[in-house]
Amino acid sequence: MMFLLALATQRVMAVVSQQAQREREAELLRVGSAIAAAIGRYHEGTPGTVKRWPSSLEDLLDDRRMIGLRRHLREVYADPITRQPRWGLVAAPDGGIAGVYSLGGGVPITSGSLEAVRWGFAGATSYQQWRFVYVPTLPQAARP
């Protein structure tokens, strides 16, 4: 009887653990998307014709490049996988930050979701391959 109880408890804990991982992955998708969107607002909101990238994630909290204060993010969110406020940074072509990725190890469960396909990391084998990068759109005149 004890053996069956232990076996049943082990199965339940595996399901609970997997559900918690799915919830952290969903949070990573939400937070990573929010940070990439904030980087995009910072980049596109640069006064003048030469667009600048944020030099740090803290630049998204307090953008003083114009007369008024702009906040692209309320806070630097913690990485849901590592639960730390540290992120891997994707360098922009001309300096600054173009995106972020998780520093967490492990294999994702949600690798073929629509969000994963949208961000280009479908089939990723690590959370470090989940890169949330802002890609500027070309102006109408520059499009082929």
BAPAFI-427699 format. One record per residue: residue in one letter; x, y, z of N, C-alpha, C in turn. Coordinates in nm, 2 decimals, decimal comma, m for minus. Layout:
BEGIN
- A|X|Y|Z|X|Y|Z|X|Y|Z
...
***
This chain:
BEGIN
- M|0,08|m0,12|0,00|0,00|0,00|0,00|0,09|0,13|0,00
- M|0,19|0,13|0,08|0,28|0,24|0,09|0,35|0,26|m0,05
- F|0,39|0,15|m0,11|0,45|0,16|m0,24|0,36|0,23|m0,35
- L|0,24|0,19|m0,35|0,14|0,25|m0,44|0,12|0,40|m0,41
- L|0,11|0,43|m0,28|0,09|0,57|m0,24|0,21|0,65|m0,29
- A|0,33|0,60|m0,27|0,46|0,67|m0,31|0,46|0,69|m0,46
- L|0,42|0,59|m0,53|0,42|0,59|m0,68|0,32|0,70|m0,73
- A|0,20|0,70|m0,67|0,10|0,80|m0,71|0,14|0,94|m0,67
- T|0,21|0,96|m0,56|0,26|1,09|m0,52|0,37|1,14|m0,62
- Q|0,45|1,05|m0,66|0,56|1,08|m0,75|0,50|1,13|m0,89
- R|0,39|1,06|m0,93|0,33|1,10|m1,06|0,27|1,24|m1,05
- V|0,20|1,26|m0,94|0,13|1,39|m0,91|0,24|1,50|m0,91
- M|0,35|1,48|m0,84|0,45|1,58|m0,83|0,52|1,61|m0,97
- A|0,53|1,51|m1,06|0,58|1,53|m1,19|0,49|1,62|m1,27
- V|0,36|1,60|m1,26|0,26|1,68|m1,33|0,26|1,82|m1,28
- V|0,27|1,84|m1,15|0,27|1,97|m1,09|0,40|2,05|m1,13
- S|0,51|1,98|m1,13|0,64|2,04|m1,17|0,63|2,08|m1,32
- Q|0,57|2,00|m1,40|0,56|2,03|m1,54|0,47|2,15|m1,57
- Q|0,36|2,16|m1,49|0,27|2,27|m1,50|0,34|2,40|m1,46
- A|0,42|2,40|m1,35|0,49|2,51|m1,30|0,59|2,56|m1,41
- Q|0,65|2,47|m1,48|0,75|2,50|m1,58|0,67|2,57|m1,70
- R|0,56|2,52|m1,74|0,48|2,58|m1,84|0,44|2,72|m1,81
- E|0,40|2,74|m1,68|0,37|2,88|m1,63|0,49|2,97|m1,64
- R|0,61|2,93|m1,60|0,73|3,01|m1,61|0,76|3,04|m1,76
- E|0,74|2,95|m1,85|0,76|2,97|m1,99|0,66|3,07|m2,05
- A|0,53|3,06|m2,00|0,44|3,16|m2,05|0,47|3,30|m2,00
- E|0,52|3,31|m1,87|0,57|3,44|m1,82|0,69|3,49|m1,89
- L|0,78|3,40|m1,93|0,90|3,44|m2,01|0,86|3,50|m2,14
- L|0,76|3,44|m2,21|0,71|3,49|m2,34|0,65|3,63|m2,32
- R|0,57|3,64|m2,21|0,51|3,77|m2,18|0,61|3,88|m2,15
- V|0,70|3,85|m2,06|0,80|3,95|m2,02|0,90|3,98|m2,13
- G|0,95|3,88|m2,20|1,04|3,90|m2,31|0,98|3,98|m2,42
- S|0,85|3,96|m2,45|0,78|4,04|m2,55|0,77|4,18|m2,51
- A|0,74|4,20|m2,38|0,73|4,34|m2,32|0,86|4,42|m2,33
- I|0,97|4,35|m2,30|1,10|4,41|m2,30|1,14|4,45|m2,45
- A|1,11|4,36|m2,54|1,14|4,38|m2,68|1,06|4,50|m2,73
- A|0,93|4,51|m2,69|0,85|4,62|m2,74|0,90|4,75|m2,68
- A|0,94|4,75|m2,55|1,00|4,87|m2,49|1,13|4,91|m2,56
- I|1,21|4,82|m2,60|1,33|4,85|m2,68|1,29|4,92|m2,81
- G|1,19|4,87|m2,87|1,14|4,92|m3,00|1,08|5,06|m2,98
- R|1,01|5,09|m2,87|0,96|5,23|m2,84|1,07|5,32|m2,82
- Y|1,17|5,27|m2,74|1,29|5,36|m2,72|1,36|5,39|m2,85
- H|1,39|5,29|m2,93|1,46|5,31|m3,06|1,38|5,40|m3,15
- E|1,25|5,38|m3,17|1,17|5,46|m3,26|1,14|5,60|m3,20
- G|1,15|5,61|m3,07|1,12|5,74|m3,01|1,24|5,83|m3,01
- T|1,35|5,79|m3,06|1,47|5,88|m3,06|1,45|6,00|m3,14
- P|1,47|6,12|m3,08|1,46|6,24|m3,16|1,56|6,25|m3,27
- G|1,52|6,31|m3,38|1,61|6,32|m3,50|1,60|6,21|m3,59
- T|1,69|6,20|m3,68|1,69|6,10|m3,79|1,78|5,98|m3,75
- V|1,88|5,99|m3,67|1,97|5,88|m3,64|1,91|5,81|m3,51
- K|1,86|5,69|m3,53|1,80|5,62|m3,42|1,90|5,56|m3,33
- R|1,88|5,57|m3,19|1,97|5,51|m3,09|1,90|5,39|m3,02
- W|1,99|5,30|m2,98|1,94|5,19|m2,90|1,97|5,22|m2,75
- P|1,90|5,16|m2,66|1,93|5,18|m2,52|2,06|5,11|m2,49
- S|2,14|5,18|m2,40|2,27|5,12|m2,36|2,26|5,02|m2,25
- S|2,14|5,03|m2,18|2,12|4,93|m2,07|1,96|4,92|m2,05
- L|1,92|4,82|m1,98|1,78|4,80|m1,96|1,72|4,91|m1,87
- E|1,81|4,97|m1,79|1,77|5,08|m1,70|1,73|5,21|m1,79
- D|1,78|5,22|m1,91|1,75|5,33|m1,99|1,60|5,33|m2,03
- L|1,54|5,21|m2,03|1,40|5,19|m2,06|1,31|5,24|m1,95
- L|1,36|5,25|m1,83|1,28|5,29|m1,71|1,27|5,45|m1,70
- D|1,37|5,52|m1,75|1,38|5,66|m1,73|1,44|5,72|m1,86
- D|1,36|5,75|m1,96|1,41|5,80|m2,09|1,41|5,95|m2,08
- R|1,52|6,02|m2,07|1,52|6,17|m2,05|1,58|6,23|m2,18
- R|1,57|6,17|m2,29|1,63|6,22|m2,42|1,54|6,34|m2,47
- M|1,42|6,35|m2,42|1,34|6,46|m2,47|1,30|6,55|m2,35
- I|1,22|6,65|m2,37|1,18|6,74|m2,26|1,11|6,67|m2,15
- G|1,01|6,59|m2,18|0,93|6,52|m2,07|1,00|6,38|m2,04
- L|0,96|6,33|m1,93|1,00|6,19|m1,89|0,92|6,09|m1,96
- R|0,98|5,99|m2,02|0,91|5,87|m2,07|0,96|5,75|m2,01
- R|0,87|5,66|m1,98|0,90|5,53|m1,92|0,85|5,42|m2,02
- H|0,94|5,35|m2,07|0,91|5,24|m2,17|0,88|5,11|m2,09
- L|0,93|5,10|m1,97|0,90|4,99|m1,88|0,88|5,04|m1,74
- R|0,80|4,98|m1,66|0,79|5,02|m1,52|0,90|4,97|m1,43
- E|0,96|4,86|m1,47|1,07|4,80|m1,39|1,14|4,70|m1,48
- V|1,27|4,67|m1,44|1,34|4,56|m1,51|1,29|4,43|m1,45
- Y|1,21|4,36|m1,53|1,14|4,24|m1,48|1,25|4,13|m1,46
- A|1,22|4,05|m1,36|1,30|3,93|m1,33|1,28|3,83|m1,44
- D|1,38|3,76|m1,48|1,38|3,64|m1,57|1,29|3,54|m1,50
- P|1,18|3,50|m1,55|1,10|3,40|m1,49|1,16|3,26|m1,47
- I|1,26|3,23|m1,55|1,32|3,10|m1,54|1,43|3,10|m1,43
- T|1,51|3,20|m1,42|1,61|3,20|m1,32|1,56|3,28|m1,19
- R|1,45|3,35|m1,21|1,40|3,44|m1,10|1,49|3,54|m1,05
- Q|1,58|3,58|m1,14|1,68|3,69|m1,11|1,66|3,81|m1,21
- P|1,69|3,93|m1,17|1,67|4,04|m1,26|1,78|4,06|m1,37
- R|1,86|3,95|m1,38|1,97|3,96|m1,49|1,92|3,89|m1,61
- W|1,95|3,95|m1,73|1,92|3,89|m1,86|2,04|3,89|m1,94
- G|2,04|3,80|m2,04|2,14|3,80|m2,14|2,10|3,91|m2,24
- L|2,20|3,98|m2,29|2,17|4,10|m2,38|2,21|4,07|m2,52
- V|2,13|4,10|m2,61|2,16|4,09|m2,76|2,20|4,23|m2,80
- A|2,33|4,23|m2,85|2,38|4,36|m2,90|2,32|4,41|m3,03
- A|2,29|4,54|m3,03|2,24|4,60|m3,15|2,35|4,62|m3,25
- P|2,32|4,63|m3,38|2,43|4,64|m3,48|2,52|4,76|m3,46
- D|2,47|4,88|m3,42|2,56|4,99|m3,40|2,57|5,03|m3,25
- G|2,57|4,93|m3,16|2,59|4,96|m3,02|2,46|4,96|m2,95
- G|2,46|4,93|m2,82|2,34|4,93|m2,74|2,28|4,79|m2,74
- I|2,15|4,79|m2,70|2,08|4,66|m2,68|1,96|4,65|m2,77
- A|1,96|4,54|m2,85|1,85|4,52|m2,94|1,75|4,42|m2,88
- G|1,79|4,34|m2,78|1,70|4,24|m2,73|1,76|4,17|m2,60
- V|1,68|4,07|m2,55|1,72|4,00|m2,43|1,69|3,85|m2,45
- Y|1,76|3,77|m2,37|1,73|3,63|m2,36|1,75|3,58|m2,22
- S|1,69|3,47|m2,19|1,70|3,41|m2,05|1,84|3,35|m2,03
- L|1,89|3,36|m1,91|2,02|3,30|m1,88|2,00|3,16|m1,81
- G|1,87|3,12|m1,81|1,84|2,99|m1,75|1,87|2,87|m1,84
- G|1,91|2,77|m1,77|1,94|2,64|m1,84|1,81|2,56|m1,85
- G|1,82|2,45|m1,91|1,70|2,36|m1,92|1,65|2,36|m2,05
- V|1,56|2,26|m2,08|1,50|2,24|m2,21|1,36|2,29|m2,20
- P|1,31|2,37|m2,29|1,18|2,42|m2,29|1,08|2,31|m2,32
- I|0,96|2,32|m2,26|0,85|2,23|m2,30|0,77|2,29|m2,42
- T|0,75|2,42|m2,42|0,67|2,49|m2,52|0,77|2,53|m2,63
- S|0,79|2,45|m2,73|0,89|2,49|m2,83|0,82|2,51|m2,97
- G|0,69|2,46|m2,98|0,63|2,48|m3,11|0,50|2,56|m3,10
- S|0,49|2,65|m3,00|0,37|2,73|m2,99|0,38|2,84|m3,09
- L|0,26|2,91|m3,11|0,26|3,02|m3,20|0,35|3,13|m3,17
- E|0,36|3,16|m3,04|0,45|3,27|m2,99|0,60|3,23|m3,02
- A|0,63|3,10|m3,00|0,77|3,06|m3,03|0,80|3,07|m3,18
- V|0,70|3,04|m3,26|0,72|3,05|m3,41|0,73|3,20|m3,44
- R|0,65|3,28|m3,38|0,65|3,43|m3,41|0,79|3,49|m3,38
- W|0,85|3,45|m3,26|0,98|3,50|m3,22|1,10|3,43|m3,29
- G|1,07|3,32|m3,36|1,18|3,25|m3,43|1,26|3,15|m3,35
- F|1,20|3,10|m3,24|1,28|3,00|m3,16|1,20|2,87|m3,15
- A|1,12|2,84|m3,25|1,05|2,71|m3,25|1,16|2,60|m3,26
- G|1,15|2,50|m3,18|1,24|2,39|m3,18|1,37|2,42|m3,10
- A|1,37|2,53|m3,02|1,49|2,56|m2,94|1,51|2,45|m2,84
- T|1,64|2,43|m2,81|1,67|2,32|m2,71|1,71|2,38|m2,58
- S|1,71|2,51|m2,56|1,75|2,58|m2,44|1,68|2,71|m2,43
- Y|1,66|2,75|m2,31|1,59|2,89|m2,29|1,68|3,00|m2,34
- Q|1,81|2,97|m2,34|1,90|3,08|m2,39|1,89|3,10|m2,54
- Q|1,82|3,01|m2,61|1,79|3,03|m2,75|1,66|3,11|m2,77
- W|1,59|3,14|m2,66|1,47|3,22|m2,67|1,51|3,36|m2,67
- R|1,53|3,42|m2,78|1,58|3,56|m2,79|1,46|3,65|m2,84
- F|1,44|3,75|m2,75|1,34|3,85|m2,78|1,41|3,98|m2,83
- V|1,41|4,00|m2,96|1,49|4,10|m3,03|1,39|4,19|m3,11
- Y|1,41|4,32|m3,09|1,34|4,42|m3,17|1,41|4,44|m3,30
- V|1,33|4,42|m3,41|1,39|4,44|m3,54|1,31|4,56|m3,61
- P|1,38|4,67|m3,63|1,31|4,79|m3,69|1,26|4,76|m3,83
- T|1,15|4,82|m3,86|1,09|4,80|m4,00|1,16|4,91|m4,09
- L|1,18|4,87|m4,21|1,24|4,96|m4,31|1,13|5,07|m4,35
- P|1,18|5,19|m4,37|1,09|5,29|m4,42|1,04|5,25|m4,56
- Q|0,92|5,31|m4,60|0,86|5,27|m4,73|0,96|5,29|m4,84
- A|1,04|5,40|m4,84|1,13|5,44|m4,95|1,24|5,33|m4,96
- A|1,28|5,27|m4,85|1,39|5,18|m4,85|1,35|5,04|m4,88
- R|1,22|5,01|m4,89|1,18|4,87|m4,92|1,19|4,84|m5,06
- P|1,23|4,71|m5,10|1,25|4,68|m5,24|1,12|4,67|m5,31
***
